[in-house]
Amino acid sequence: MRISSKARYATIALMDIASRNSDTPITLSDISKRQNISVSYLEQIFAKLRRASLVTASRGPGGGYKLSRDADQISLADIAVIFNKEPLTADSVQGNVAKSGWYNFSQDLRQFLGNVSLGQYVKNAAASESKVSSAA
């Protein structure tokens, strides 16, 4: 499994939405300002996220994006696979030790990411941030 830049930025943007705990749609402009990601890049990312049904969009004043389901029901693997170009397959690695090793690592990574939800990641990040701010 490949973790592309778009997958990383998509995770950051979805964490931003999930951390708001709001039923109000979040605009790409707001995410852009908070996360320092260009709006045009977010538009590319959210087009794919919408097609994959991870977010819903609403237009007009007060419009923006919301998660299509609870953050605890979205795994980090769900996000990563949307932006994965060409996954390795078992057929493509037969007889090649290096590719086989990478395929196994890729499968392990996918399994790990599949077991971590966006909601867990947001809670862990918030806990880490509160530890850092209380230590200062």
Backbone as JSON, one array per atom type, in Angstrom:
{
  "sequence": "MRISSKARYATIALMDIASRNSDTPITLSDISKRQNISVSYLEQIFAKLRRASLVTASRGPGGGYKLSRDADQISLADIAVIFNKEPLTADSVQGNVAKSGWYNFSQDLRQFLGNVSLGQYVKNAAASESKVSSAA",
  "N": [[0.84, -1.17, 0.0], [0.54, 2.16, -0.82], [1.2, 5.29, 0.56], [0.14, 8.16, -0.41], [0.83, 11.68, -1.06], [-1.58, 13.05, -1.36], [-3.28, 11.34, 0.03], [-2.3, 11.66, 2.62], [-2.79, 14.43, 3.05], [-5.55, 14.39, 2.72], [-6.29, 12.89, 4.94], [-5.51, 14.65, 6.98], [-7.25, 16.8, 6.44], [-9.75, 15.56, 6.79], [-9.52, 14.88, 9.46], [-9.59, 17.44, 10.51], [-12.26, 18.14, 9.96], [-13.58, 16.13, 11.45], [-12.74, 16.73, 14.03], [-14.16, 18.96, 14.68], [-16.65, 18.28, 15.6], [-19.31, 18.84, 14.71], [-22.51, 19.38, 13.21], [-22.67, 21.13, 11.24], [-21.75, 22.0, 7.97], [-18.34, 22.15, 6.84], [-16.28, 24.52, 5.34], [-14.04, 24.39, 2.5], [-12.33, 26.5, 2.42], [-12.1, 27.26, 5.11], [-10.83, 24.96, 6.15], [-8.5, 25.1, 4.65], [-7.29, 27.45, 5.66], [-6.84, 26.75, 8.36], [-5.23, 24.46, 8.17], [-3.25, 25.03, 6.38], [-3.29, 24.29, 3.64], [-3.67, 24.43, 0.18], [-6.65, 25.74, -1.33], [-7.31, 24.88, -3.91], [-5.97, 22.43, -4.1], [-7.27, 21.04, -2.06], [-9.8, 20.94, -3.24], [-9.4, 19.09, -5.32], [-8.82, 16.81, -3.79], [-11.18, 16.52, -2.24], [-13.07, 16.06, -4.2], [-12.54, 13.42, -4.94], [-12.93, 12.19, -2.44], [-15.65, 12.66, -2.09], [-16.75, 11.23, -4.25], [-16.08, 8.71, -3.39], [-17.77, 8.45, -1.32], [-17.09, 9.25, 1.3], [-17.43, 11.76, 2.25], [-20.04, 14.24, 2.35], [-21.46, 16.81, 0.38], [-22.64, 20.16, 0.54], [-24.21, 22.86, -1.06], [-24.1, 26.46, -1.56], [-24.86, 29.31, 0.62], [-23.57, 28.75, 3.81], [-22.8, 26.27, 3.11], [-20.69, 23.39, 2.48], [-18.54, 20.74, 3.53], [-19.24, 17.58, 5.07], [-18.59, 14.72, 7.12], [-19.6, 11.59, 5.82], [-20.3, 9.5, 7.38], [-19.98, 8.41, 10.8], [-16.91, 9.31, 12.38], [-15.59, 7.25, 13.66], [-16.22, 5.12, 12.12], [-14.79, 5.26, 9.83], [-11.95, 4.11, 8.42], [-8.36, 4.59, 8.44], [-7.28, 3.26, 6.32], [-9.43, 3.23, 4.55], [-9.31, 5.82, 3.61], [-6.71, 6.0, 2.51], [-6.7, 4.1, 0.39], [-8.24, 5.29, -1.57], [-6.61, 7.08, -2.87], [-4.59, 5.55, -3.86], [-2.56, 4.52, -6.42], [-1.66, 2.11, -8.07], [-2.08, -0.84, -6.67], [0.08, -3.37, -5.35], [-0.17, -6.75, -6.37], [-0.65, -10.18, -5.44], [-0.1, -11.83, -7.62], [1.63, -10.26, -9.14], [4.05, -10.37, -7.84], [5.18, -12.87, -7.66], [7.93, -15.04, -7.46], [9.8, -13.06, -7.1], [11.79, -11.95, -4.75], [12.31, -9.44, -3.46], [10.1, -7.84, -4.27], [8.11, -9.44, -3.24], [8.58, -9.24, -0.49], [8.02, -6.51, -0.15], [5.34, -6.51, -0.9], [4.25, -8.04, 1.21], [4.8, -6.32, 3.36], [3.24, -4.16, 2.56], [0.68, -5.27, 2.72], [0.55, -5.72, 5.48], [0.68, -3.09, 6.39], [-1.7, -2.08, 5.31], [-3.53, -3.63, 6.75], [-2.99, -2.72, 9.35], [-3.68, 0.05, 9.1], [-6.34, -0.3, 8.5], [-7.35, -1.01, 10.92], [-7.35, 1.25, 12.44], [-9.3, 3.92, 13.24], [-10.57, 7.0, 11.89], [-11.74, 8.53, 13.86], [-10.46, 7.53, 16.19], [-7.88, 8.4, 15.67], [-8.18, 11.17, 15.72], [-8.92, 11.52, 18.41], [-6.57, 10.56, 19.68], [-4.72, 12.45, 18.73], [-5.74, 14.78, 19.89], [-5.4, 14.17, 22.6], [-2.61, 13.96, 22.73], [-1.94, 16.59, 22.1], [-3.01, 17.98, 24.29], [-1.38, 17.0, 26.32], [1.08, 18.06, 25.59], [0.57, 20.83, 25.75], [-0.03, 21.08, 28.47], [2.38, 20.48, 29.61], [3.93, 22.63, 29.03]],
  "CA": [[0.0, 0.0, 0.0], [1.3, 3.4, -0.93], [0.57, 6.43, 1.22], [0.48, 9.31, -1.25], [0.66, 13.02, -0.45], [-3.01, 13.36, -1.31], [-3.87, 10.56, 1.13], [-1.9, 12.32, 3.87], [-3.53, 15.69, 3.19], [-6.96, 14.03, 2.91], [-6.43, 12.5, 6.34], [-5.43, 15.88, 7.77], [-8.48, 17.56, 6.22], [-10.85, 14.83, 7.41], [-9.33, 15.05, 10.9], [-10.06, 18.79, 10.8], [-13.72, 18.08, 10.0], [-13.99, 15.27, 12.56], [-12.43, 17.37, 15.32], [-15.11, 20.06, 14.91], [-17.85, 17.72, 16.26], [-20.4, 19.73, 14.33], [-23.34, 18.96, 12.07], [-22.57, 22.2, 10.27], [-20.72, 21.73, 6.96], [-17.09, 22.9, 6.96], [-15.84, 24.94, 4.0], [-12.64, 24.13, 2.15], [-11.59, 27.71, 2.77], [-11.78, 27.17, 6.54], [-9.82, 23.91, 6.3], [-7.29, 25.64, 4.05], [-6.68, 28.4, 6.59], [-6.38, 26.08, 9.59], [-4.25, 23.4, 7.9], [-2.26, 25.54, 5.44], [-3.36, 23.5, 2.4], [-4.34, 25.3, -0.79], [-8.04, 25.39, -1.64], [-7.38, 24.11, -5.17], [-5.54, 21.07, -3.78], [-8.38, 20.46, -1.31], [-10.88, 20.65, -4.18], [-9.05, 17.81, -5.97], [-8.94, 15.75, -2.79], [-12.57, 16.33, -1.83], [-13.81, 15.47, -5.32], [-12.37, 11.97, -4.79], [-13.57, 11.76, -1.2], [-17.09, 12.68, -2.33], [-17.07, 10.08, -5.12], [-15.91, 7.5, -2.58], [-18.81, 8.54, -0.29], [-16.6, 9.51, 2.65], [-17.98, 13.06, 2.65], [-21.17, 14.77, 1.6], [-21.28, 18.23, 0.1], [-23.83, 20.99, 0.41], [-23.87, 24.1, -1.76], [-24.74, 27.7, -1.16], [-24.45, 29.9, 1.9], [-23.59, 27.74, 4.87], [-22.44, 24.98, 2.53], [-19.36, 22.87, 2.74], [-18.43, 19.28, 3.57], [-19.38, 16.85, 6.33], [-18.33, 13.29, 6.99], [-20.83, 10.89, 5.46], [-20.61, 8.61, 8.5], [-19.23, 8.71, 12.01], [-15.45, 9.21, 12.21], [-15.17, 5.93, 14.15], [-16.54, 4.13, 11.08], [-13.92, 5.51, 8.68], [-10.58, 3.72, 8.76], [-7.32, 5.28, 7.69], [-7.14, 2.52, 5.07], [-10.49, 3.72, 3.65], [-8.83, 7.07, 3.0], [-5.49, 5.75, 1.73], [-6.93, 3.35, -0.85], [-8.83, 6.18, -2.57], [-5.55, 7.78, -3.58], [-3.59, 4.56, -4.22], [-2.53, 4.36, -7.88], [-1.67, 0.71, -8.48], [-1.63, -1.69, -5.59], [0.74, -4.63, -5.69], [-1.01, -7.93, -6.2], [0.13, -11.4, -5.22], [0.33, -12.33, -8.93], [2.71, -9.45, -9.69], [5.28, -10.5, -7.06], [5.65, -14.25, -7.62], [9.29, -15.28, -7.93], [10.66, -11.9, -6.88], [11.9, -11.85, -3.3], [12.18, -8.05, -3.04], [8.71, -7.43, -4.45], [7.31, -10.22, -2.31], [8.74, -8.61, 0.82], [7.29, -5.25, -0.16], [3.92, -6.86, -0.93], [3.88, -8.43, 2.57], [4.79, -5.09, 4.15], [2.09, -3.4, 2.11], [-0.51, -5.92, 3.29], [0.59, -5.45, 6.92], [0.33, -1.68, 6.55], [-3.14, -1.95, 5.03], [-4.24, -4.2, 7.88], [-2.84, -1.79, 10.46], [-4.49, 1.24, 8.84], [-7.73, -0.72, 8.55], [-7.74, -1.15, 12.32], [-7.31, 2.56, 13.09], [-10.35, 4.77, 12.68], [-10.34, 8.46, 11.87], [-12.13, 8.99, 15.19], [-9.38, 7.2, 17.13], [-6.74, 9.25, 15.33], [-8.51, 12.51, 16.21], [-8.84, 11.46, 19.88], [-5.16, 10.44, 20.04], [-4.06, 13.73, 18.45], [-6.19, 15.73, 20.9], [-4.76, 13.78, 23.86], [-1.2, 14.34, 22.62], [-1.86, 18.05, 22.14], [-3.25, 18.44, 25.65], [-0.19, 16.66, 27.11], [2.13, 19.02, 25.22], [0.24, 22.16, 26.27], [0.03, 21.08, 29.93], [3.8, 20.4, 29.98], [4.59, 23.92, 28.74]],
  "C": [[0.88, 1.23, 0.0], [0.52, 4.5, -0.22], [1.01, 7.68, 0.45], [0.31, 10.61, -0.48], [-0.81, 13.36, -0.33], [-3.69, 12.59, -0.19], [-3.52, 11.19, 2.47], [-2.69, 13.61, 4.08], [-5.03, 15.43, 3.35], [-7.21, 13.65, 4.36], [-6.41, 13.73, 7.24], [-6.74, 16.67, 7.65], [-9.68, 16.87, 6.88], [-10.74, 14.89, 8.94], [-9.84, 16.43, 11.33], [-11.58, 18.78, 10.92], [-14.18, 17.29, 11.22], [-13.77, 15.94, 13.91], [-13.39, 18.51, 15.65], [-16.37, 19.59, 15.63], [-19.09, 18.56, 15.97], [-21.2, 19.12, 13.19], [-23.33, 20.02, 10.98], [-21.47, 21.87, 9.27], [-19.52, 22.68, 7.14], [-16.63, 23.26, 5.55], [-14.37, 24.58, 3.77], [-11.76, 25.33, 2.5], [-11.18, 27.69, 4.24], [-10.7, 26.12, 6.79], [-8.48, 24.41, 5.79], [-6.55, 26.57, 5.01], [-6.09, 27.69, 7.81], [-5.22, 25.12, 9.33], [-3.17, 23.82, 6.91], [-2.13, 24.63, 4.2], [-4.14, 24.35, 1.4], [-5.75, 24.79, -1.09], [-8.12, 24.55, -2.9], [-6.95, 22.66, -4.96], [-6.64, 20.34, -3.01], [-9.55, 20.11, -2.23], [-10.64, 19.33, -4.91], [-9.28, 16.64, -5.02], [-10.41, 15.47, -2.47], [-13.45, 15.82, -2.97], [-13.73, 13.94, -5.22], [-13.04, 11.45, -3.53], [-15.09, 11.7, -1.34], [-17.52, 11.5, -3.19], [-16.97, 8.76, -4.36], [-16.9, 7.46, -1.41], [-18.28, 8.65, 1.14], [-17.09, 10.85, 3.18], [-19.22, 13.35, 1.81], [-20.96, 16.27, 1.46], [-22.64, 18.93, 0.08], [-23.39, 22.33, -0.17], [-24.55, 25.3, -1.13], [-24.22, 28.24, 0.16], [-24.58, 28.86, 3.01], [-23.23, 26.36, 4.38], [-21.02, 24.58, 2.87], [-19.4, 21.35, 2.75], [-18.61, 18.76, 4.99], [-18.98, 15.41, 6.07], [-19.64, 12.6, 6.69], [-21.24, 9.87, 6.51], [-19.72, 9.0, 9.68], [-17.74, 8.47, 11.79], [-14.92, 7.86, 12.71], [-15.44, 4.82, 13.15], [-15.74, 4.33, 9.8], [-12.51, 5.12, 9.09], [-9.59, 4.53, 7.94], [-7.05, 4.57, 6.37], [-8.21, 2.95, 4.06], [-10.03, 4.96, 2.91], [-7.67, 6.78, 2.06], [-5.79, 5.07, 0.4], [-7.57, 4.21, -1.95], [-7.77, 6.81, -3.46], [-4.41, 6.85, -4.02], [-3.66, 4.32, -5.73], [-2.68, 2.9, -8.3], [-1.17, -0.16, -7.34], [-0.89, -2.91, -6.12], [-0.25, -5.76, -5.5], [-0.1, -9.14, -6.01], [0.66, -11.94, -6.55], [1.55, -11.56, -9.46], [4.04, -9.64, -8.96], [5.84, -11.92, -7.04], [7.06, -14.36, -8.2], [10.24, -14.11, -7.75], [10.69, -11.62, -5.38], [11.69, -10.41, -2.81], [10.74, -7.57, -3.15], [7.8, -8.17, -3.48], [7.38, -9.63, -0.91], [7.96, -7.31, 0.91], [5.79, -5.5, -0.17], [3.45, -7.22, 0.49], [3.82, -7.21, 3.49], [3.55, -4.26, 3.82], [0.8, -3.96, 2.7], [-0.59, -5.66, 4.79], [0.18, -4.01, 7.21], [-1.16, -1.47, 6.34], [-3.95, -2.49, 6.2], [-4.17, -3.27, 9.1], [-3.74, -0.57, 10.28], [-5.99, 0.92, 8.87], [-8.25, -0.84, 9.97], [-7.71, 0.16, 13.1], [-8.36, 3.44, 12.43], [-9.93, 6.24, 12.72], [-10.68, 9.03, 13.25], [-11.06, 8.72, 16.23], [-8.2, 8.14, 16.92], [-6.96, 10.66, 15.86], [-8.39, 12.54, 17.73], [-7.39, 11.38, 20.34], [-4.42, 11.76, 19.83], [-4.46, 14.76, 19.5], [-5.54, 15.43, 22.25], [-3.29, 14.18, 23.86], [-1.03, 15.85, 22.73], [-2.08, 18.57, 23.55], [-2.08, 18.12, 26.57], [0.92, 17.68, 26.85], [1.83, 20.38, 25.84], [0.27, 22.2, 27.8], [1.48, 21.01, 30.43], [4.51, 21.75, 29.82], [4.4, 24.93, 29.82]]
}
